[in-house]
């Protein structure tokens, strides 16, 4: 049995009407300033690399979007050229003495993101190692490239007989 002289701890010392016993574990009711400071520093240190990772991801998405836009820009020009009658493309291919010279289907100089179109007859069986000599009848090579870059799309077409 406890003695009556032992003081009773209360939650609020001014509460004289309803004294409650408080366990020693509940006497500390919050974080100290040092604990809050340490937690803030640790969170800041761990967030910096995470933010850098997000920045890299955002830059990657911008680069991807630009490359997709360029691809569709080139593909649209290729589809525009392929919509021409094959007889006109055959004439342009015969007129092109060198496949490295852009054809009349290219966009005008000074155009933003200018697309160059190359058309040539093509050697399908390639016996001599050069695809542009000893050409096969009806086989046409079309290439569309973005001026000043190595980005391009190309295809082979043939006239359906």
C-alpha positions as CSV (number, residue, x, y, z in Angstrom):
1,X,0.0,0.0,0.0
2,X,1.2,3.4,-0.9
3,X,1.8,6.0,1.6
4,X,-0.3,9.1,1.6
5,X,2.8,11.3,1.6
6,X,3.8,10.3,-1.9
7,X,3.0,13.2,-4.2
8,X,0.6,12.5,-7.1
9,X,1.6,13.7,-10.5
10,X,-1.2,15.3,-12.5
11,X,-1.4,16.2,-16.2
12,X,-2.1,19.8,-15.3
13,X,-0.8,21.0,-11.9
14,X,-3.5,23.6,-11.8
15,X,-6.2,21.0,-12.1
16,X,-7.2,20.5,-8.6
17,X,-10.6,19.2,-9.2
18,X,-9.8,16.1,-11.3
19,X,-6.3,15.0,-10.6
20,X,-5.0,12.3,-13.0
21,X,-2.1,10.0,-12.7
22,X,0.5,10.5,-15.6
23,X,2.9,7.7,-16.6
24,X,6.5,8.6,-16.9
25,X,6.5,7.8,-20.7
26,X,3.8,10.4,-21.3
27,X,5.5,13.2,-19.6
28,X,7.4,14.2,-22.8
29,X,4.9,15.5,-25.2
30,X,6.6,16.6,-28.4
31,X,9.9,16.9,-30.3
32,X,12.7,19.0,-29.2
33,X,14.1,21.7,-31.5
34,X,17.2,19.6,-32.2
35,X,15.1,16.6,-33.4
36,X,13.1,18.8,-35.7
37,X,16.3,20.4,-37.1
38,X,18.0,17.0,-37.7
39,X,14.9,15.7,-39.4
40,X,14.7,18.8,-41.7
41,X,18.4,18.4,-42.6
42,X,18.0,14.7,-43.4
43,X,14.9,15.4,-45.6
44,X,16.7,18.2,-47.4
45,X,19.7,16.0,-48.1
46,X,17.6,13.1,-49.4
47,X,15.4,15.4,-51.6
48,X,18.2,17.0,-53.5
49,X,19.1,13.8,-55.5
50,X,15.5,13.0,-56.0
51,X,14.9,16.5,-57.5
52,X,17.9,16.0,-59.8
53,X,16.5,12.7,-61.0
54,X,13.2,14.4,-61.8
55,X,15.0,17.2,-63.7
56,X,16.8,14.6,-65.9
57,X,13.5,12.9,-66.6
58,X,11.9,16.2,-67.7
59,X,14.8,17.0,-70.0
60,X,14.5,13.5,-71.5
61,X,10.9,14.0,-72.2
62,X,11.6,17.3,-74.0
63,X,14.2,15.6,-76.2
64,X,11.9,12.8,-76.9
65,X,9.0,15.1,-77.9
66,X,11.3,17.0,-80.3
67,X,12.6,13.9,-81.9
68,X,9.0,12.6,-82.4
69,X,8.0,15.9,-83.9
70,X,10.9,15.8,-86.4
71,X,10.1,12.2,-87.3
72,X,6.5,13.0,-88.1
73,X,7.6,16.2,-89.9
74,X,9.9,14.0,-92.2
75,X,7.3,11.3,-92.5
76,X,4.7,13.8,-93.7
77,X,6.9,15.0,-96.5
78,X,7.7,11.4,-97.5
79,X,3.9,10.7,-97.7
80,X,3.4,13.9,-99.7
81,X,6.0,12.7,-102.2
82,X,4.7,9.2,-102.3
83,X,1.2,10.6,-103.1
84,X,2.5,11.7,-106.5
85,X,1.9,9.4,-109.5
86,X,4.7,6.9,-109.9
87,X,5.3,8.1,-113.5
88,X,6.2,11.6,-112.2
89,X,8.6,10.0,-109.6
90,X,10.1,7.8,-112.3
91,X,10.8,11.0,-114.5
92,X,12.3,12.8,-111.5
93,X,14.5,9.7,-110.8
94,X,15.7,9.5,-114.4
95,X,16.4,13.3,-114.4
96,X,18.5,13.0,-111.2
97,X,22.0,12.2,-112.4
98,X,23.4,12.0,-108.9
99,X,21.4,10.7,-105.9
100,X,23.3,13.1,-103.6
101,X,21.6,16.1,-105.3
102,X,18.3,17.2,-103.8
103,X,15.3,17.0,-106.1
104,X,12.6,19.6,-107.0
105,X,10.4,18.1,-104.3
106,X,12.6,19.7,-101.7
107,X,11.4,22.7,-99.8
108,X,12.6,26.2,-100.7
109,X,15.9,27.5,-99.1
110,X,15.3,29.5,-96.0
111,X,12.3,27.4,-94.9
112,X,12.3,26.6,-91.2
113,X,13.2,23.0,-90.6
114,X,13.8,22.5,-94.4
115,X,13.2,19.0,-95.7
116,X,15.4,17.8,-98.6
117,X,14.1,15.1,-100.9
118,X,16.4,12.8,-102.8
119,X,15.0,10.6,-105.6
120,X,17.0,8.1,-107.7
121,X,16.6,4.9,-109.6
122,X,17.7,1.9,-107.5
123,X,19.7,-1.3,-108.2
124,X,17.9,-4.0,-106.4
125,X,20.3,-6.9,-107.1
126,X,23.4,-4.8,-106.5
127,X,26.1,-6.8,-108.3
128,X,28.8,-4.1,-108.2
129,X,28.4,-2.8,-104.6
130,X,26.7,0.5,-105.6
131,X,22.9,0.7,-105.3
132,X,22.7,3.5,-107.7
133,X,24.4,2.0,-110.8
134,X,22.9,-0.6,-113.2
135,X,19.4,0.4,-112.0
136,X,16.4,-1.8,-112.2
137,X,13.4,-0.6,-114.1
138,X,10.5,0.6,-111.9
139,X,12.5,0.6,-108.6
140,X,12.7,4.1,-107.1
141,X,14.6,5.2,-103.9
142,X,13.1,8.2,-102.0
143,X,14.8,9.8,-99.1
144,X,13.7,12.8,-97.0
145,X,16.2,14.4,-94.6
146,X,16.2,17.4,-92.3
147,X,18.7,19.9,-93.7
148,X,21.9,20.2,-91.6
149,X,21.2,17.0,-89.6
150,X,21.6,13.2,-90.0
151,X,17.9,12.7,-89.4
152,X,16.1,11.1,-92.4
153,X,13.5,8.6,-93.5
154,X,13.7,6.6,-96.8
155,X,11.8,4.0,-98.7
156,X,11.8,2.1,-102.0
157,X,8.8,2.1,-104.2
158,X,7.9,0.2,-107.4
159,X,5.3,0.6,-109.9
160,X,2.6,-2.1,-109.7
161,X,2.3,-4.0,-113.0
